[in-house]
Each structure stands twice: as structure tokens, then as C-alpha cells.
């Protein structure tokens, strides 16, 4: 409870000589009450229970495109191709090779 400093005057009587003094006492009491109220430090009470969850908001816009990821693993080895031709040179290829080698050899 508040510790009031200013005493309140007695009941007012119409035309009393103490009218101005009574008025000033009432004014002083009001000023004191305002000062006390202004000086009160408000302290929060205990936290209440959590309220219900609100509705889901609208979906946000798509984000920016991310960086390109690293290359994936190599794929499985492909099937073996068909067998190639015989590796022996043709008679024409052989004759052309012999002619080139003969041309490079010095004559004796």
C-alpha cells in the first residue's frame, strides 16, 4: 500500500474560510499520487502458457538456382565391339613399304 504524505482536508463546507487551503491540500495530494504512480517500476508477471499455433502462411518464392554439383561416377563399361579385320598388310601395302625402304638404302 502507498505511504501517503499529504493529509486530506476535512469535508468541504460551502463558503468556508478554509476553501483555498483545502483546495491546495487536495492539489498537493494529487501531485504526490501522480509522482508515486510515475515512479512505480512495472514488473512483468509470470509467463503464461503458449498459445495455439497459427495458420500456415503463404508459400514463399523459389530461391536462387544453386551452383552446379560435381560430376557423377563414370557409367558402366560398354559392350565389346565386333572383331576387327586381320592385321596383315595387303600385297599393295607390302610392295609400297619395300619400295620406300629400298629408296632409303644407299647403293653399294
C-alpha positions in Angstrom: 0.0 0.0 0.0 1.2 3.5 -0.6 2.7 5.6 2.2 0.7 8.9 1.8 2.5 12.0 3.0 -0.1 14.7 2.4 -3.1 14.6 4.7 -6.5 15.2 3.1 -8.7 18.0 4.4 -12.0 17.5 6.1 -15.2 17.6 4.2 -15.7 20.9 2.4 -18.4 23.3 3.6 -19.8 25.8 1.2 -18.4 29.3 1.9 -15.9 28.0 4.5 -12.8 30.2 5.2 -10.5 27.2 4.6 -11.7 26.8 1.0 -8.4 27.8 -0.6 -6.3 25.9 1.9 -8.4 22.8 1.4 -8.1 23.2 -2.4 -4.3 23.4 -2.1 -4.1 20.3 0.1 -6.1 18.3 -2.4 -3.9 19.5 -5.2 -0.8 18.5 -3.3 -2.2 15.0 -2.6 -2.9 14.6 -6.3 0.6 15.7 -7.3 2.0 13.2 -4.7 -0.1 10.4 -6.2 1.0 11.2 -9.7 4.6 11.2 -8.6 4.3 7.9 -6.9 2.5 6.3 -9.8 5.1 7.6 -12.3 7.9 6.2 -10.1 6.5 2.7 -9.9 8.6 0.2 -11.8 6.4 -2.2 -13.6 7.5 -5.8 -13.3 6.2 -8.5 -15.6 4.1 -11.2 -14.2 4.8 -14.9 -14.7 4.8 -16.1 -18.3 1.6 -17.6 -19.4 1.0 -20.9 -21.3 2.0 -21.0 -25.0 -0.9 -20.0 -27.3 -2.3 -22.2 -30.1 -0.3 -22.4 -33.3 -1.5 -20.0 -36.0 -2.4 -20.9 -39.6 0.4 -21.7 -42.1 1.5 -18.7 -44.1 1.6 -18.4 -47.8 4.4 -20.3 -49.7 7.5 -18.3 -50.4 9.1 -17.6 -53.7 11.6 -20.1 -55.2 15.1 -19.5 -54.2 18.0 -18.7 -56.5 19.5 -21.6 -58.6 22.3 -23.3 -56.7 25.8 -24.0 -58.0 26.4 -26.9 -60.4 27.3 -30.1 -58.5 30.3 -32.3 -59.1 30.4 -34.8 -62.0 28.8 -38.1 -61.3 30.5 -41.5 -61.5 31.6 -43.0 -64.8 29.0 -45.2 -66.4 29.3 -48.9 -66.8 31.7 -50.2 -69.5 30.0 -50.7 -72.8 29.8 -54.0 -74.7 32.8 -55.2 -76.7 32.7 -54.3 -80.4 32.9 -56.7 -83.3 36.2 -58.4 -84.1 38.4 -56.4 -86.5 40.0 -57.4 -89.8 43.2 -59.4 -90.0 46.2 -57.1 -89.2 48.4 -58.4 -92.1 49.1 -55.8 -94.7 47.8 -56.3 -98.2 50.2 -57.1 -101.1 50.0 -53.5 -102.3 50.8 -52.1 -98.8 53.8 -54.5 -98.6 55.1 -53.6 -102.0 54.8 -49.8 -101.2 56.8 -50.3 -97.9 59.5 -52.3 -99.7 59.9 -49.6 -102.3 60.2 -46.8 -99.7 62.9 -48.8 -97.7 64.8 -49.6 -100.9 64.8 -45.9 -101.9 66.3 -45.0 -98.5 69.2 -47.6 -98.6 72.4 -46.4 -100.2 73.5 -48.2 -103.3 76.6 -50.3 -102.9 
